[in-house]
């Protein structure tokens, strides 16, 4: 099946975007996450094979990021990114309890 760069797809965990953007996003992921990434076509719901994703990335000149081997080369995470990640992964009841605790503390 032919793939157009502007075709609408859904990247699991990221939402709906164009195929070129989805492949670019997948190539930015770590190799272990890249292997688990799933891209689905919106028009028919078919999942693209990882080999097809790699072929399209090569065809369009999108290179995967290099593996970082040294922990010293990894940038220090910012607190806002850490908190955003915790909130994104937290279950809804935990967020409601945290919100209510914040309201109680703010009133005192």
C-alpha positions as CSV (number, residue, x, y, z in Angstrom):
1,X,0.0,0.0,0.0
2,X,1.4,3.4,-0.9
3,X,1.9,6.0,1.8
4,X,1.7,9.7,1.4
5,X,3.6,12.1,3.7
6,X,0.5,14.1,4.4
7,X,-1.7,11.1,5.2
8,X,-3.5,11.3,8.5
9,X,-2.4,8.7,11.0
10,X,-2.6,8.1,14.8
11,X,0.6,7.6,16.7
12,X,-0.2,5.6,19.9
13,X,0.4,7.7,22.9
14,X,0.8,11.0,20.9
15,X,-2.5,11.4,19.0
16,X,-3.4,12.2,15.4
17,X,-0.9,13.8,13.0
18,X,0.5,13.5,9.5
19,X,2.5,10.4,8.5
20,X,5.7,12.4,8.1
21,X,5.3,14.0,11.6
22,X,4.6,10.6,13.1
23,X,7.6,9.0,11.6
24,X,9.8,11.9,12.7
25,X,8.5,11.5,16.2
26,X,9.1,7.8,16.2
27,X,12.7,8.3,15.0
28,X,13.3,10.7,18.0
29,X,12.4,7.9,20.5
30,X,14.9,5.7,22.2
31,X,15.5,2.4,20.3
32,X,13.5,0.3,22.8
33,X,10.5,2.7,22.6
34,X,10.8,2.9,18.8
35,X,10.4,-0.8,18.6
36,X,7.1,-0.6,20.6
37,X,5.7,2.5,18.7
38,X,2.5,1.9,16.8
39,X,1.2,4.0,13.9
40,X,-2.3,3.4,12.7
41,X,-3.8,4.8,9.5
42,X,-7.0,6.9,10.2
43,X,-8.7,5.9,7.0
44,X,-8.8,2.2,7.6
45,X,-7.2,1.6,11.0
46,X,-4.4,-0.6,9.7
47,X,-1.1,-0.6,11.7
48,X,2.0,0.2,9.9
49,X,4.8,-2.5,10.2
50,X,8.0,-1.4,11.8
51,X,9.9,-2.3,8.6
52,X,7.5,0.0,6.7
53,X,8.2,2.8,9.2
54,X,12.0,2.3,8.8
55,X,11.7,2.2,5.0
56,X,9.7,5.4,4.9
57,X,12.1,7.2,7.3
58,X,15.0,6.2,5.0
59,X,13.1,7.2,1.9
60,X,12.2,10.7,3.3
61,X,15.7,11.2,4.9
62,X,14.6,11.0,8.5
63,X,17.4,9.6,10.5
64,X,17.0,8.0,14.0
65,X,18.7,9.8,16.9
66,X,22.0,8.3,18.0
67,X,22.2,6.1,21.1
68,X,23.6,8.0,24.1
69,X,26.1,5.6,25.8
70,X,27.5,7.8,28.6
71,X,25.2,9.0,31.4
72,X,27.3,12.2,31.5
73,X,26.0,13.1,28.1
74,X,22.4,12.9,29.0
75,X,21.0,16.4,29.8
76,X,19.7,17.0,33.3
77,X,15.8,16.9,33.3
78,X,13.9,20.0,34.3
79,X,11.5,19.9,37.1
80,X,8.6,21.0,35.0
81,X,9.2,18.1,32.6
82,X,9.4,15.7,35.5
83,X,6.2,16.9,37.1
84,X,4.4,17.0,33.7
85,X,5.4,13.3,33.2
86,X,4.2,12.3,36.6
87,X,0.8,14.0,36.1
88,X,0.4,12.5,32.6
89,X,1.0,9.0,34.0
90,X,-1.0,9.4,37.3
91,X,-4.4,7.8,37.6
92,X,-7.3,10.2,37.9
93,X,-8.2,9.3,41.5
94,X,-4.7,10.3,42.6
95,X,-5.0,13.6,40.8
96,X,-8.3,14.3,42.5
97,X,-6.9,13.5,46.0
98,X,-3.8,15.8,45.3
99,X,-6.1,18.6,44.1
100,X,-8.3,18.3,47.2
101,X,-5.3,18.3,49.5
102,X,-4.0,21.4,47.7
103,X,-7.4,23.1,48.3
104,X,-7.3,22.2,52.0
105,X,-3.8,23.4,52.5
106,X,-4.5,26.7,50.6
107,X,-7.5,27.4,52.8
108,X,-5.5,27.2,56.1
